[in-house]
Amino acid sequence: MPSAPSQAPAPNAAAHAERPVEPVLRILPLGSGLVLIGLGLGLAFVALRMRQGGGLS
């Protein structure tokens, strides 16, 4: 009686094959980038005004 090696099929073989191999990049939407640029520019102008005017007054 020859014994054949028993191989159980992997339960998640199909689900594992559908997943992407490389990590997915999550990019912020364009609107949030524009908001951050606007805040940075606003902060730069406020800093320049404070530097020229000698502080808060």
CNS distance restraints for C-alpha pairs under 8 A (distance, minus, plus):
assign (resid   9 and name CA) (resid  13 and name CA) 7.82 0.50 0.50
assign (resid  12 and name CA) (resid  16 and name CA) 5.79 0.50 0.50
assign (resid  13 and name CA) (resid  17 and name CA) 6.23 0.50 0.50
assign (resid  14 and name CA) (resid  18 and name CA) 6.61 0.50 0.50
assign (resid  15 and name CA) (resid  19 and name CA) 6.83 0.50 0.50
assign (resid  28 and name CA) (resid  32 and name CA) 6.56 0.50 0.50
assign (resid  28 and name CA) (resid  33 and name CA) 7.07 0.50 0.50
assign (resid  29 and name CA) (resid  33 and name CA) 6.89 0.50 0.50
assign (resid  30 and name CA) (resid  34 and name CA) 6.40 0.50 0.50
assign (resid  31 and name CA) (resid  35 and name CA) 6.23 0.50 0.50
assign (resid  32 and name CA) (resid  36 and name CA) 6.21 0.50 0.50
assign (resid  33 and name CA) (resid  37 and name CA) 6.22 0.50 0.50
assign (resid  34 and name CA) (resid  38 and name CA) 6.12 0.50 0.50
assign (resid  35 and name CA) (resid  39 and name CA) 6.17 0.50 0.50
assign (resid  36 and name CA) (resid  40 and name CA) 6.17 0.50 0.50
assign (resid  37 and name CA) (resid  41 and name CA) 6.21 0.50 0.50
assign (resid  38 and name CA) (resid  42 and name CA) 6.06 0.50 0.50
assign (resid  39 and name CA) (resid  43 and name CA) 6.09 0.50 0.50
assign (resid  40 and name CA) (resid  44 and name CA) 6.22 0.50 0.50
assign (resid  41 and name CA) (resid  45 and name CA) 6.29 0.50 0.50
assign (resid  42 and name CA) (resid  46 and name CA) 6.22 0.50 0.50
assign (resid  43 and name CA) (resid  47 and name CA) 6.12 0.50 0.50
assign (resid  44 and name CA) (resid  48 and name CA) 6.24 0.50 0.50
assign (resid  45 and name CA) (resid  49 and name CA) 6.18 0.50 0.50
assign (resid  46 and name CA) (resid  50 and name CA) 6.18 0.50 0.50
assign (resid  47 and name CA) (resid  51 and name CA) 6.12 0.50 0.50
assign (resid  48 and name CA) (resid  52 and name CA) 6.18 0.50 0.50
assign (resid  49 and name CA) (resid  53 and name CA) 5.91 0.50 0.50
assign (resid  50 and name CA) (resid  54 and name CA) 5.76 0.50 0.50
assign (resid  50 and name CA) (resid  55 and name CA) 4.69 0.50 0.50
assign (resid  50 and name CA) (resid  56 and name CA) 6.47 0.50 0.50
assign (resid  51 and name CA) (resid  55 and name CA) 6.42 0.50 0.50
